[in-house]
Amino acid sequence: MGIALFATMLLAAVGLGYGLGRGTWAVPTSITAHVPAALVGWLPASGAAPASAGTPVALKDYAFELTEARVKQGEAVLTVRLVNKSTGKSVADAVVFAHRLDMAPAGMPTMTTELEPQPATEPGLYRFKTDLTMAGDWQLSLAAKVQGQIGTVQTKLALKAVR
């Protein structure tokens, strides 16, 4: 039993690392079906359910917001703010551990681009350098851990790249 559990966890870690490292959010059901229920909470959403489904009440008080929803096509720095909706204050020191930028809103979810985390200019801001190769609608997906909270804040934000 111990070896089977270890093998399952190793397979989940390898599969999860492989997917997130290449910008995908979907965790294959072949992996999640074998992950013990106690560990499923840290896996990213597969996209089938809304980001808030099953989220602990305290985490529903947090949201990412784009500082600019329209950005110039080409090299850009995207900035998001993590806020506590109940207080309206920015949340510093969250750990953004997963991010993806794709053209899913334009019907091209496989059209992705790299995101490179950048240093924050002020507490509560999270910045990512990218190259928006096409004008159009893009989707920024983020997952983060908030200090002192159990669970993961997950969101999908829409932005438009213009010429």
C-alpha positions as CSV (number, residue, x, y, z in Angstrom):
1,M,0.0,0.0,0.0
2,G,2.8,2.4,0.9
3,I,4.6,1.9,-2.4
4,A,1.4,2.3,-4.4
5,L,0.6,5.6,-2.7
6,F,4.2,6.8,-3.3
7,A,4.0,5.8,-7.0
8,T,0.6,7.6,-7.4
9,M,2.0,10.7,-5.8
10,L,5.1,10.6,-7.9
11,L,3.1,10.1,-11.1
12,A,0.8,13.1,-10.1
13,A,3.8,15.3,-9.3
14,V,5.5,14.4,-12.6
15,G,2.3,14.9,-14.6
16,L,1.5,18.1,-12.8
17,G,5.0,19.5,-13.2
18,Y,5.0,18.6,-16.9
19,G,1.7,20.3,-17.6
20,L,2.2,23.5,-15.6
21,G,5.8,23.9,-17.0
22,R,4.4,24.0,-20.5
23,G,1.5,26.3,-19.7
24,T,-1.4,23.8,-19.5
25,W,-4.0,23.9,-16.7
26,A,-5.6,20.5,-17.3
27,V,-4.6,17.8,-15.0
28,P,-5.4,14.5,-16.7
29,T,-8.1,12.5,-15.0
30,S,-5.9,9.5,-15.3
31,I,-3.8,11.2,-12.6
32,T,-6.4,12.8,-10.5
33,A,-8.5,9.6,-10.3
34,H,-5.6,8.0,-8.4
35,V,-4.7,10.9,-6.1
36,P,-5.8,10.5,-2.5
37,A,-8.8,12.8,-1.7
38,A,-6.7,14.6,0.9
39,L,-4.2,15.8,-1.8
40,V,-6.7,16.8,-4.5
41,G,-7.2,20.3,-3.1
42,W,-3.8,21.6,-4.3
43,L,-4.3,20.5,-7.9
44,P,-5.2,23.3,-10.4
45,A,-8.8,23.3,-11.7
46,S,-9.3,21.4,-14.9
47,G,-11.3,24.2,-16.4
48,A,-14.6,22.3,-16.2
49,A,-15.8,24.2,-13.1
50,P,-15.8,27.8,-12.3
51,A,-12.7,29.1,-10.4
52,S,-14.8,29.7,-7.3
53,A,-16.5,26.2,-7.2
54,G,-15.5,24.5,-4.0
55,T,-13.4,27.4,-2.9
56,P,-13.3,28.0,0.9
57,V,-15.4,31.0,1.9
58,A,-12.3,33.0,3.0
59,L,-10.6,32.5,-0.4
60,K,-13.7,33.9,-2.2
61,D,-12.8,37.2,-0.5
62,Y,-9.7,37.4,-2.8
63,A,-9.5,38.4,-6.4
64,F,-7.0,39.3,-9.0
65,E,-7.6,42.4,-11.1
66,L,-5.8,43.6,-14.2
67,T,-4.5,47.1,-13.9
68,E,-4.9,47.5,-17.7
69,A,-7.3,45.4,-19.8
70,R,-6.0,46.8,-23.1
71,V,-2.3,46.5,-23.9
72,K,-0.2,47.1,-27.0
73,Q,0.6,44.0,-29.1
74,G,4.2,42.9,-28.9
75,E,6.4,42.9,-25.8
76,A,4.4,44.0,-22.7
77,V,4.4,43.8,-19.0
78,L,1.0,42.7,-17.6
79,T,0.3,43.9,-14.0
80,V,-2.3,42.4,-11.8
81,R,-3.4,43.4,-8.3
82,L,-4.5,40.8,-5.7
83,V,-7.2,42.4,-3.5
84,N,-9.1,41.3,-0.4
85,K,-12.7,42.2,-1.6
86,S,-14.0,42.6,1.9
87,T,-11.5,45.2,2.8
88,G,-10.5,46.6,-0.6
89,K,-6.8,46.4,0.3
90,S,-4.1,44.9,-1.8
91,V,-2.6,41.6,-0.7
92,A,1.2,41.4,-0.6
93,D,3.4,38.3,-0.4
94,A,1.0,35.9,-2.1
95,V,2.8,33.1,-4.0
96,V,1.7,32.9,-7.6
97,F,2.7,29.4,-8.5
98,A,0.8,28.9,-11.8
99,H,0.2,31.2,-14.7
100,R,-0.9,30.9,-18.3
101,L,-1.6,33.3,-21.1
102,D,-3.6,32.1,-24.1
103,M,-6.1,33.2,-26.8
104,A,-9.0,31.0,-25.5
105,P,-11.5,33.9,-25.7
106,A,-10.7,34.2,-29.5
107,G,-11.3,30.5,-30.0
108,M,-7.6,29.6,-30.0
109,P,-6.8,28.0,-26.6
110,T,-3.7,26.4,-27.9
111,M,-2.2,29.8,-28.9
112,T,-0.1,30.5,-25.9
113,T,2.8,32.7,-25.0
114,E,5.4,32.7,-22.3
115,L,5.0,34.7,-19.1
116,E,8.1,35.7,-17.1
117,P,7.5,36.9,-13.5
118,Q,8.9,40.4,-12.8
119,P,9.7,42.1,-9.6
120,A,6.8,44.0,-8.0
121,T,6.8,47.8,-8.1
122,E,4.6,48.0,-5.0
123,P,3.1,45.5,-2.5
124,G,0.1,43.6,-3.9
125,L,1.1,44.0,-7.5
126,Y,2.2,41.0,-9.5
127,R,3.9,41.6,-12.9
128,F,4.6,39.3,-15.9
129,K,6.7,40.1,-19.0
130,T,5.3,38.6,-22.2
131,D,5.2,38.9,-25.9
132,L,1.6,39.3,-27.3
133,T,2.3,37.9,-30.7
134,M,-1.2,38.7,-32.1
135,A,-3.7,41.4,-31.6
136,G,-7.0,40.1,-30.2
137,D,-8.5,38.7,-27.0
138,W,-6.3,36.9,-24.5
139,Q,-6.9,35.2,-21.2
140,L,-4.6,35.3,-18.2
141,S,-5.0,32.4,-15.8
142,L,-3.5,32.6,-12.4
143,A,-3.3,30.5,-9.3
144,A,-1.8,31.7,-6.0
145,K,-1.5,30.9,-2.3
146,V,-2.4,33.7,0.1
147,Q,-0.3,33.7,3.3
148,G,-2.4,32.4,6.3
149,Q,-5.2,30.9,4.1
150,I,-5.8,27.3,3.2
151,G,-6.5,26.7,-0.5
152,T,-5.8,28.4,-3.8
153,V,-7.0,31.6,-5.3
154,Q,-7.6,30.9,-9.0
155,T,-8.8,33.3,-11.7
156,K,-9.1,33.9,-15.4
157,L,-8.8,37.5,-16.6
158,A,-9.7,38.8,-20.1
159,L,-7.4,41.3,-21.8
160,K,-7.2,42.7,-25.3
161,A,-4.0,43.2,-27.3
162,V,-4.3,46.1,-29.7
163,R,-2.1,47.3,-32.6
